[in-house]
């Protein structure tokens, strides 16, 4: 299974357009020991020809253009992108679908409540102007489905959704609670390589820790370093937990709680622009690297 990380930041990217926090100010001024990042986007392929997107970020057009493997290859209209898998209805995870509205047929795999949120939204009706433009494919937690296409070689990729939170985005707060509001994804190739994609994690349970231990690579929620990060920097009233995220640092952070995790490759993704671990000369970045973790970076490409 080939994995491409097209984007690795949380919503708003890094630097964020309206932010002058220490990180954003320094990176704009060329004084930052770290890398700018676009909003989180991952693409996977079993054969290097047919690709599936995990999420659809607002930065998707530029991410596709910077990735030759995702360019059209023949005819007037075509795409090697064969489908999209959604883990939630968060805006920074779905807005890219509106950039894929040019009558190109493809399936979108998502939990039923997420499909309902999008299909009931008048803007997303642009995805169904003609029959079979977008085929909405409901998925359920703890059930596997195939990411396959007529042109895929090697048997495709199997995907299993894992329920991780009932936390809907603010614009859909009126939805009835569902454990499938936010999913993690476990992808497995026919060669046996396994990838875990968990960009938003509100709770770390023993069951999830057991799932993580069986992976070859884990892409995990790295949104915030501390519980009160936005409160201290921006005067926000929201803690990390209020926004559905476990911080990386601190006694209850994932870096400490997963200290014994022996997954071969562990990467933080969906990193907020305020997170101090983005500074590669800082103590937080060193703590992450010394613990055996990496920060996902735009353009990273590896095979499992």
KOLRO-314884 format. One record per residue: residue in one letter; chain; x, y, z negated of N, C-alpha, C in turn. Coordinates in steps of 0.05 Angstrom, whole numbers, plus 5000, padded with zeros to 4 digits. Example, Ala and Ser with C-alpha at 12.3 -4.5 7.8 and 13.67 -1.06 7.14 Angstrom:
SITE lumdo vomi  nxx  nyy  nzz caxx cayy cazz  cxx  cyy  czz
SITE     A    A 5264 4886 4844 5246 4910 4844 5264 4934 4844
SITE     S    A 5257 4955 4858 5273 4979 4857 5258 5001 4843
end
This chain:
SITE lumdo vomi  nxx  nyy  nzz caxx cayy cazz  cxx  cyy  czz
SITE     X    A 5017 4976 5000 5000 5000 5000 5018 5025 5000
SITE     X    A 5013 5042 5020 5027 5067 5021 5011 5089 5006
SITE     X    A 5025 5105 4990 5012 5126 4974 5025 5152 4981
SITE     X    A 5009 5172 4987 5019 5199 4992 5005 5218 4973
SITE     X    A 5021 5233 4958 5010 5254 4941 5012 5280 4956
SITE     X    A 4988 5289 4965 4987 5313 4981 4985 5338 4964
SITE     X    A 4974 5335 4940 4971 5357 4921 4971 5347 4893
SITE     X    A 4981 5363 4874 4985 5352 4847 4977 5371 4825
SITE     X    A 4966 5394 4832 4957 5414 4811 4928 5411 4805
SITE     X    A 4920 5422 4782 4892 5424 4775 4878 5445 4791
SITE     X    A 4852 5450 4786 4837 5470 4801 4850 5497 4801
SITE     X    A 4852 5510 4824 4864 5536 4826 4893 5535 4836
SITE     X    A 4905 5511 4835 4932 5506 4845 4953 5521 4827
SITE     X    A 4978 5520 4836 5000 5533 4822 5018 5546 4842
SITE     X    A 5021 5573 4842 5007 5591 4823 4978 5595 4830
SITE     X    A 4962 5602 4810 4934 5607 4814 4930 5636 4823
SITE     X    A 4911 5641 4841 4909 5666 4855 4906 5690 4836
SITE     X    A 4892 5686 4814 4886 5709 4796 4900 5707 4769
SITE     X    A 4922 5692 4768 4935 5686 4742 4963 5698 4742
SITE     X    A 4969 5711 4719 4996 5722 4714 5007 5711 4688
SITE     X    A 5000 5685 4682 5011 5672 4659 5042 5670 4663
SITE     X    A 5057 5663 4643 5086 5661 4646 5095 5644 4670
SITE     X    A 5082 5621 4673 5089 5603 4696 5084 5616 4723
SITE     X    A 5059 5627 4727 5052 5638 4753 5069 5663 4759
SITE     X    A 5073 5680 4738 5089 5704 4742 5118 5696 4751
SITE     X    A 5129 5676 4737 5157 5669 4743 5160 5656 4770
SITE     X    A 5141 5639 4778 5144 5625 4804 5140 5645 4827
SITE     X    A 5123 5665 4824 5120 5685 4845 5145 5702 4847
SITE     X    A 5158 5706 4825 5182 5723 4825 5208 5708 4831
SITE     X    A 5206 5683 4837 5229 5667 4844 5247 5662 4820
SITE     X    A 5236 5664 4796 5251 5660 4771 5244 5634 4757
SITE     X    A 5231 5616 4771 5219 5592 4758 5235 5567 4766
SITE     X    A 5242 5551 4747 5255 5525 4753 5233 5504 4755
SITE     X    A 5220 5503 4778 5198 5485 4782 5186 5490 4810
SITE     X    A 5166 5474 4816 5155 5475 4844 5126 5484 4844
SITE     X    A 5119 5501 4864 5090 5506 4868 5076 5481 4876
SITE     X    A 5050 5481 4871 5034 5457 4877 5006 5465 4887
SITE     X    A 4996 5449 4906 4969 5452 4915 4951 5434 4898
SITE     X    A 4925 5436 4902 4906 5422 4885 4906 5392 4891
SITE     X    A 4901 5377 4870 4905 5348 4871 4891 5334 4894
SITE     X    A 4907 5319 4909 4897 5303 4932 4916 5280 4937
SITE     X    A 4905 5256 4939 4921 5232 4944 4909 5218 4968
SITE     X    A 4926 5206 4984 4918 5190 5007 4931 5162 5005
SITE     X    A 4917 5141 5012 4928 5114 5011 4922 5099 5037
SITE     X    A 4940 5081 5043 4937 5065 5068 4948 5037 5064
SITE     X    A 4935 5018 5076 4946 4990 5076 4966 4985 5098
SITE     X    A 4964 5002 5119 4981 4996 5143 4995 5020 5155
SITE     X    A 4992 5044 5142 5004 5068 5153 4989 5080 5176
SITE     X    A 4967 5069 5184 4951 5079 5207 4924 5089 5198
SITE     X    A 4910 5073 5182 4884 5081 5172 4887 5091 5143
SITE     X    A 4878 5115 5138 4882 5127 5111 4855 5133 5098
SITE     X    A 4856 5131 5071 4833 5138 5055 4841 5159 5034
SITE     X    A 4824 5179 5031 4830 5201 5013 4817 5195 4985
SITE     X    A 4832 5200 4964 4821 5200 4937 4815 5228 4929
SITE     X    A 4789 5235 4931 4781 5262 4928 4783 5278 4954
SITE     X    A 4773 5302 4953 4774 5320 4976 4778 5348 4966
SITE     X    A 4803 5357 4964 4810 5381 4950 4804 5406 4967
SITE     X    A 4801 5430 4955 4797 5454 4970 4821 5461 4988
SITE     X    A 4844 5449 4983 4868 5454 4999 4872 5433 5021
SITE     X    A 4851 5418 5027 4854 5395 5044 4864 5401 5072
SITE     X    A 4854 5423 5083 4863 5429 5111 4893 5432 5113
SITE     X    A 4905 5448 5095 4933 5452 5096 4948 5427 5088
SITE     X    A 4937 5411 5071 4950 5386 5063 4950 5367 5086
SITE     X    A 4929 5365 5102 4929 5348 5126 4949 5358 5146
SITE     X    A 4950 5384 5150 4968 5396 5170 4997 5391 5163
SITE     X    A 5004 5389 5138 5031 5385 5129 5038 5355 5128
SITE     X    A 5020 5338 5136 5024 5309 5135 5019 5297 5162
SITE     X    A 5040 5292 5178 5036 5283 5206 5020 5257 5208
SITE     X    A 5022 5240 5188 5007 5214 5189 4977 5219 5190
SITE     X    A 4968 5242 5181 4939 5248 5180 4929 5264 5204
SITE     X    A 4947 5270 5223 4939 5286 5246 4923 5269 5266
SITE     X    A 4905 5282 5282 4892 5267 5304 4913 5256 5323
SITE     X    A 4906 5232 5335 4926 5218 5351 4918 5215 5380
SITE     X    A 4892 5216 5386 4884 5211 5414 4856 5224 5418
SITE     X    A 4851 5230 5444 4825 5241 5450 4821 5269 5441
SITE     X    A 4798 5281 5447 4792 5308 5439 4788 5310 5409
SITE     X    A 4773 5291 5398 4768 5291 5369 4773 5263 5358
SITE     X    A 4790 5262 5337 4796 5236 5324 4809 5242 5298
SITE     X    A 4811 5221 5281 4825 5224 5256 4833 5197 5245
SITE     X    A 4857 5194 5234 4864 5169 5220 4852 5167 5193
SITE     X    A 4838 5188 5184 4824 5187 5158 4799 5172 5161
SITE     X    A 4797 5149 5147 4774 5130 5151 4754 5132 5129
SITE     X    A 4759 5148 5108 4739 5150 5087 4750 5166 5063
SITE     X    A 4732 5172 5045 4738 5188 5021 4726 5173 4997
SITE     X    A 4741 5172 4975 4731 5161 4950 4731 5183 4929
SITE     X    A 4708 5188 4917 4705 5209 4897 4704 5198 4869
SITE     X    A 4720 5210 4851 4720 5202 4823 4701 5219 4806
SITE     X    A 4693 5241 4817 4675 5259 4801 4662 5279 4821
SITE     X    A 4646 5297 4810 4634 5318 4826 4647 5345 4820
SITE     X    A 4670 5345 4807 4685 5370 4801 4690 5385 4828
SITE     X    A 4687 5411 4827 4690 5427 4852 4718 5423 4865
SITE     X    A 4739 5422 4848 4765 5419 4860 4770 5390 4870
SITE     X    A 4750 5373 4867 4752 5345 4876 4734 5340 4901
SITE     X    A 4715 5358 4906 4696 5353 4928 4694 5375 4949
SITE     X    A 4703 5399 4943 4700 5421 4962 4712 5416 4989
SITE     X    A 4733 5399 4990 4746 5392 5015 4727 5377 5034
SITE     X    A 4706 5366 5024 4687 5353 5042 4675 5373 5062
SITE     X    A 4672 5397 5053 4660 5418 5070 4680 5425 5093
SITE     X    A 4705 5419 5089 4725 5424 5110 4725 5401 5130
SITE     X    A 4710 5380 5124 4709 5356 5141 4681 5353 5153
SITE     X    A 4669 5375 5160 4641 5375 5169 4638 5375 5199
SITE     X    A 4660 5373 5214 4659 5376 5243 4650 5350 5258
SITE     X    A 4629 5338 5247 4616 5316 5261 4634 5291 5265
SITE     X    A 4654 5288 5247 4671 5265 5248 4659 5244 5229
SITE     X    A 4650 5220 5239 4638 5200 5221 4658 5189 5201
SITE     X    A 4650 5186 5176 4667 5173 5156 4649 5167 5132
SITE     X    A 4656 5146 5116 4641 5140 5092 4652 5156 5068
SITE     X    A 4635 5163 5049 4643 5174 5024 4633 5155 5002
SITE     X    A 4652 5144 4987 4646 5126 4965 4645 5142 4939
SITE     X    A 4622 5140 4924 4619 5155 4899 4598 5142 4883
SITE     X    A 4598 5148 4856 4577 5139 4839 4550 5152 4847
SITE     X    A 4529 5138 4843 4502 5148 4851 4496 5176 4840
SITE     X    A 4502 5182 4815 4496 5209 4805 4512 5231 4820
SITE     X    A 4537 5225 4828 4553 5244 4843 4542 5248 4871
SITE     X    A 4534 5226 4884 4521 5228 4910 4496 5246 4908
SITE     X    A 4480 5242 4887 4456 5257 4884 4462 5287 4881
SITE     X    A 4482 5294 4865 4490 5322 4861 4497 5335 4888
SITE     X    A 4512 5321 4904 4522 5332 4929 4500 5333 4950
SITE     X    A 4484 5312 4952 4464 5311 4973 4441 5331 4967
SITE     X    A 4437 5337 4941 4416 5356 4934 4425 5385 4937
SITE     X    A 4451 5389 4943 4462 5416 4946 4459 5424 4975
SITE     X    A 4448 5448 4980 4443 5456 5008 4468 5459 5024
SITE     X    A 4491 5467 5012 4515 5469 5028 4526 5442 5037
SITE     X    A 4523 5422 5021 4533 5396 5029 4515 5382 5049
SITE     X    A 4492 5393 5054 4475 5382 5075 4488 5385 5103
SITE     X    A 4508 5403 5104 4523 5405 5129 4536 5379 5137
SITE     X    A 4539 5361 5118 4552 5335 5123 4533 5315 5135
SITE     X    A 4508 5322 5138 4488 5304 5149 4471 5317 5170
SITE     X    A 4483 5332 5187 4469 5346 5208 4460 5327 5230
SITE     X    A 4475 5305 5234 4468 5285 5254 4469 5258 5240
SITE     X    A 4456 5238 5251 4456 5211 5239 4484 5200 5237
SITE     X    A 4490 5188 5214 4515 5174 5208 4539 5193 5209
SITE     X    A 4535 5219 5206 4557 5237 5204 4575 5230 5180
SITE     X    A 4563 5231 5156 4575 5220 5132 4558 5199 5121
SITE     X    A 4570 5176 5116 4554 5153 5105 4560 5152 5075
SITE     X    A 4540 5158 5058 4544 5158 5029 4542 5129 5019
SITE     X    A 4563 5120 5006 4565 5092 4997 4566 5092 4966
SITE     X    A 4544 5084 4953 4544 5083 4924 4563 5062 4913
SITE     X    A 4577 5069 4892 4595 5050 4879 4587 5050 4849
SITE     X    A 4594 5028 4836 4587 5025 4808 4613 5018 4792
SITE     X    A 4613 5026 4767 4636 5020 4750 4638 4990 4746
SITE     X    A 4663 4981 4745 4670 4953 4740 4662 4935 4764
SITE     X    A 4657 4947 4787 4652 4931 4811 4672 4939 4832
SITE     X    A 4682 4919 4847 4702 4924 4868 4689 4929 4895
SITE     X    A 4702 4945 4912 4693 4948 4939 4717 4951 4957
SITE     X    A 4714 4947 4982 4737 4947 5001 4739 4974 5015
SITE     X    A 4763 4984 5017 4770 5007 5034 4781 4995 5060
SITE     X    A 4764 4993 5080 4771 4979 5104 4761 4995 5128
SITE     X    A 4771 4989 5151 4761 5001 5176 4766 4982 5199
SITE     X    A 4753 4985 5222 4757 4967 5244 4786 4965 5254
SITE     X    A 4801 4987 5249 4828 4988 5259 4849 4981 5238
SITE     X    A 4840 4977 5213 4859 4972 5191 4872 4944 5194
SITE     X    A 4897 4943 5188 4912 4918 5189 4920 4909 5161
SITE     X    A 4922 4884 5157 4932 4874 5132 4911 4871 5111
SITE     X    A 4885 4872 5119 4864 4866 5100 4854 4889 5083
SITE     X    A 4865 4913 5087 4855 4936 5073 4863 4937 5044
SITE     X    A 4848 4953 5029 4854 4958 5000 4828 4953 4985
SITE     X    A 4829 4939 4963 4806 4937 4945 4808 4958 4924
SITE     X    A 4785 4968 4916 4783 4990 4897 4762 4983 4876
SITE     X    A 4769 4988 4851 4750 4984 4829 4747 5010 4813
SITE     X    A 4723 5018 4809 4717 5042 4793 4715 5035 4764
SITE     X    A 4726 5053 4747 4726 5050 4718 4713 5074 4706
SITE     X    A 4691 5071 4691 4678 5093 4678 4696 5105 4656
SITE     X    A 4700 5131 4656 4717 5143 4636 4704 5166 4621
SITE     X    A 4682 5177 4632 4670 5200 4618 4642 5205 4629
SITE     X    A 4625 5217 4611 4599 5226 4620 4598 5257 4623
SITE     X    A 4622 5269 4625 4625 5298 4626 4621 5308 4654
SITE     X    A 4597 5320 4660 4592 5332 4686 4605 5360 4688
SITE     X    A 4611 5369 4712 4621 5397 4715 4598 5416 4707
SITE     X    A 4606 5441 4700 4587 5460 4690 4564 5465 4709
SITE     X    A 4569 5465 4735 4548 5471 4755 4527 5449 4756
SITE     X    A 4533 5426 4745 4514 5403 4745 4507 5395 4717
SITE     X    A 4508 5413 4698 4504 5407 4670 4476 5397 4664
SITE     X    A 4457 5403 4683 4429 5394 4679 4425 5365 4685
SITE     X    A 4445 5351 4696 4442 5323 4703 4439 5306 4678
SITE     X    A 4423 5285 4680 4420 5266 4658 4447 5252 4654
SITE     X    A 4455 5249 4629 4481 5237 4622 4484 5210 4635
SITE     X    A 4509 5205 4645 4515 5180 4658 4544 5173 4652
SITE     X    A 4550 5148 4645 4578 5140 4640 4594 5142 4665
SITE     X    A 4581 5144 4688 4595 5144 4714 4599 5173 4725
SITE     X    A 4595 5193 4707 4599 5221 4716 4628 5225 4725
SITE     X    A 4647 5212 4711 4675 5213 4719 4686 5185 4719
SITE     X    A 4699 5178 4740 4710 5151 4744 4741 5152 4746
SITE     X    A 4754 5131 4737 4781 5126 4745 4780 5105 4767
SITE     X    A 4801 5103 4783 4801 5084 4806 4826 5066 4804
SITE     X    A 4821 5040 4808 4843 5021 4809 4843 5010 4837
SITE     X    A 4866 5014 4851 4868 5005 4879 4889 4983 4881
SITE     X    A 4883 4962 4896 4900 4939 4898 4903 4932 4927
SITE     X    A 4928 4928 4936 4933 4919 4964 4934 4889 4965
SITE     X    A 4933 4878 4989 4935 4849 4992 4962 4838 4984
SITE     X    A 4982 4855 4984 5009 4847 4975 5011 4846 4945
SITE     X    A 4991 4856 4931 4990 4855 4902 4996 4881 4887
SITE     X    A 5006 4901 4902 5012 4927 4889 4987 4940 4878
SITE     X    A 4988 4952 4854 4964 4964 4842 4970 4993 4834
SITE     X    A 4951 5011 4840 4953 5039 4833 4929 5047 4816
SITE     X    A 4934 5062 4795 4913 5073 4779 4911 5103 4783
SITE     X    A 4888 5113 4789 4884 5142 4794 4864 5152 4773
SITE     X    A 4874 5166 4753 4858 5176 4731 4864 5206 4726
SITE     X    A 4855 5224 4744 4862 5252 4742 4847 5267 4720
SITE     X    A 4826 5255 4709 4812 5268 4687 4805 5247 4667
SITE     X    A 4816 5250 4643 4813 5230 4622 4805 5244 4596
SITE     X    A 4781 5238 4587 4771 5251 4563 4776 5234 4538
SITE     X    A 4780 5208 4542 4784 5190 4519 4803 5168 4527
SITE     X    A 4820 5160 4509 4839 5139 4514 4832 5115 4496
SITE     X    A 4819 5095 4507 4809 5072 4492 4829 5049 4494
SITE     X    A 4827 5029 4475 4843 5005 4478 4839 4991 4504
SITE     X    A 4814 4992 4514 4808 4978 4540 4823 4992 4563
SITE     X    A 4824 5018 4563 4838 5032 4584 4868 5028 4582
SITE     X    A 4878 5027 4558 4907 5022 4554 4914 4994 4565
SITE     X    A 4896 4975 4562 4901 4948 4572 4901 4949 4603
SITE     X    A 4883 4965 4615 4882 4968 4644 4908 4980 4654
SITE     X    A 4917 5001 4640 4942 5015 4649 4966 4997 4649
SITE     X    A 4966 4978 4629 4990 4960 4626 4993 4941 4650
SITE     X    A 4971 4938 4666 4972 4919 4688 4978 4932 4715
SITE     X    A 4983 4958 4715 4987 4972 4739 5017 4973 4747
SITE     X    A 5021 4977 4773 5048 4983 4783 5054 5013 4782
SITE     X    A 5033 5029 4785 5037 5058 4784 5012 5070 4772
SITE     X    A 5015 5089 4754 4993 5103 4742 4995 5133 4747
SITE     X    A 4974 5144 4760 4972 5173 4763 4952 5183 4742
SITE     X    A 4962 5197 4722 4946 5203 4698 4942 5233 4694
SITE     X    A 4919 5240 4683 4912 5267 4676 4935 5282 4661
SITE     X    A 4946 5302 4674 4967 5318 4662 4958 5347 4660
SITE     X    A 4932 5352 4658 4922 5380 4660 4935 5399 4640
SITE     X    A 4933 5392 4615 4943 5411 4594 4964 5397 4577
SITE     X    A 4983 5414 4567 5003 5404 4548 4991 5403 4520
SITE     X    A 4976 5423 4513 4966 5425 4485 4936 5429 4485
SITE     X    A 4924 5422 4462 4895 5424 4459 4885 5453 4462
SITE     X    A 4901 5472 4452 4893 5501 4452 4907 5518 4472
SITE     X    A 4916 5506 4493 4933 5519 4513 4919 5544 4525
SITE     X    A 4894 5542 4533 4880 5564 4545 4872 5585 4525
SITE     X    A 4867 5576 4500 4861 5595 4479 4884 5613 4473
SITE     X    A 4908 5602 4472 4932 5618 4465 4940 5636 4488
SITE     X    A 4938 5626 4513 4948 5641 4535 4928 5661 4547
SITE     X    A 4903 5654 4546 4883 5669 4561 4860 5679 4543
SITE     X    A 4860 5672 4518 4838 5680 4501 4813 5665 4506
SITE     X    A 4815 5642 4519 4791 5626 4525 4780 5615 4499
SITE     X    A 4755 5607 4500 4743 5594 4476 4742 5564 4479
SITE     X    A 4753 5553 4501 4751 5525 4507 4778 5511 4501
SITE     X    A 4776 5489 4487 4799 5471 4482 4800 5451 4505
SITE     X    A 4822 5436 4506 4825 5416 4527 4802 5396 4526
SITE     X    A 4795 5387 4501 4774 5367 4498 4747 5377 4508
SITE     X    A 4742 5404 4505 4717 5415 4514 4715 5413 4544
SITE     X    A 4737 5412 4558 4737 5410 4587 4742 5382 4597
SITE     X    A 4741 5363 4579 4743 5335 4587 4771 5324 4592
SITE     X    A 4791 5336 4577 4819 5327 4581 4832 5321 4555
SITE     X    A 4849 5300 4555 4867 5295 4533 4893 5309 4540
SITE     X    A 4905 5325 4522 4930 5338 4528 4953 5318 4530
SITE     X    A 4975 5326 4542 4999 5309 4544 5014 5309 4518
SITE     X    A 5019 5332 4506 5035 5335 4483 5020 5332 4457
SITE     X    A 5035 5332 4434 5023 5330 4408 5019 5301 4399
SITE     X    A 5012 5298 4373 5009 5272 4361 4988 5255 4375
SITE     X    A 4966 5268 4384 4945 5254 4397 4946 5256 4428
SITE     X    A 4968 5266 4438 4971 5269 4467 4978 5242 4480
SITE     X    A 4975 5241 4506 4980 5216 4520 5010 5208 4521
SITE     X    A 5028 5228 4519 5056 5221 4519 5063 5205 4495
SITE     X    A 5052 5212 4472 5057 5197 4447 5041 5171 4446
SITE     X    A 5016 5172 4453 4999 5149 4450 5006 5127 4470
SITE     X    A 5018 5134 4492 5026 5114 4512 5056 5110 4513
SITE     X    A 5068 5115 4490 5098 5113 4488 5107 5084 4494
SITE     X    A 5091 5064 4489 5099 5036 4493 5089 5025 4519
SITE     X    A 5077 5042 4536 5067 5032 4562 5091 5026 4580
SITE     X    A 5091 5001 4591 5113 4992 4607 5107 4992 4637
SITE     X    A 5086 5006 4645 5079 5008 4673 5104 5018 4689
SITE     X    A 5112 5004 4711 5137 5011 4724 5139 5040 4732
SITE     X    A 5118 5053 4742 5119 5081 4750 5096 5096 4738
SITE     X    A 5102 5117 4723 5081 5132 4709 5084 5162 4716
SITE     X    A 5062 5173 4726 5064 5201 4736 5040 5217 4726
SITE     X    A 5046 5241 4717 5024 5260 4710 5016 5275 4735
SITE     X    A 4990 5278 4739 4979 5292 4762 4956 5310 4752
SITE     X    A 4946 5327 4770 4925 5347 4762 4935 5365 4740
SITE     X    A 4958 5377 4745 4972 5393 4725 4964 5423 4727
SITE     X    A 4954 5434 4705 4944 5461 4705 4967 5481 4707
SITE     X    A 4962 5504 4719 4983 5524 4723 4995 5534 4697
SITE     X    A 4981 5531 4675 4990 5541 4649 5008 5521 4635
SITE     X    A 5010 5497 4645 5023 5475 4630 5053 5480 4630
SITE     X    A 5065 5482 4606 5094 5487 4605 5112 5465 4616
SITE     X    A 5102 5441 4619 5119 5420 4630 5125 5424 4659
SITE     X    A 5112 5443 4672 5119 5450 4700 5146 5463 4702
SITE     X    A 5155 5474 4680 5182 5487 4679 5203 5466 4675
SITE     X    A 5218 5460 4695 5238 5439 4694 5262 5445 4678
SITE     X    A 5264 5469 4668 5286 5476 4649 5276 5477 4620
SITE     X    A 5251 5469 4616 5239 5471 4589 5239 5445 4574
SITE     X    A 5234 5448 4548 5234 5425 4530 5212 5405 4536
SITE     X    A 5189 5415 4545 5166 5398 4551 5172 5380 4575
SITE     X    A 5184 5391 4596 5192 5375 4619 5212 5354 4611
SITE     X    A 5232 5361 4595 5252 5342 4586 5239 5319 4570
SITE     X    A 5220 5326 4553 5206 5306 4537 5192 5286 4555
SITE     X    A 5179 5296 4576 5165 5278 4595 5184 5260 4609
SITE     X    A 5206 5270 4619 5225 5254 4634 5239 5234 4616
SITE     X    A 5246 5242 4591 5260 5224 4573 5242 5201 4564
SITE     X    A 5215 5206 4566 5196 5185 4559 5190 5166 4582
SITE     X    A 5203 5171 4605 5200 5153 4628 5178 5161 4647
SITE     X    A 5167 5185 4644 5145 5195 4661 5157 5214 4682
SITE     X    A 5142 5217 4704 5148 5236 4724 5125 5256 4727
SITE     X    A 5130 5279 4738 5109 5297 4747 5104 5293 4777
SITE     X    A 5079 5287 4784 5072 5285 4812 5078 5311 4827
SITE     X    A 5088 5308 4851 5096 5332 4867 5083 5330 4895
SITE     X    A 5075 5352 4906 5065 5352 4933 5086 5341 4952
SITE     X    A 5077 5323 4969 5095 5311 4989 5108 5285 4980
SITE     X    A 5103 5277 4955 5115 5251 4946 5102 5228 4961
SITE     X    A 5118 5209 4969 5108 5186 4985 5122 5161 4975
SITE     X    A 5107 5140 4968 5119 5115 4960 5102 5092 4968
SITE     X    A 5113 5068 4965 5099 5043 4973 5097 5024 4949
SITE     X    A 5074 5012 4946 5070 4992 4924 5064 4965 4937
end
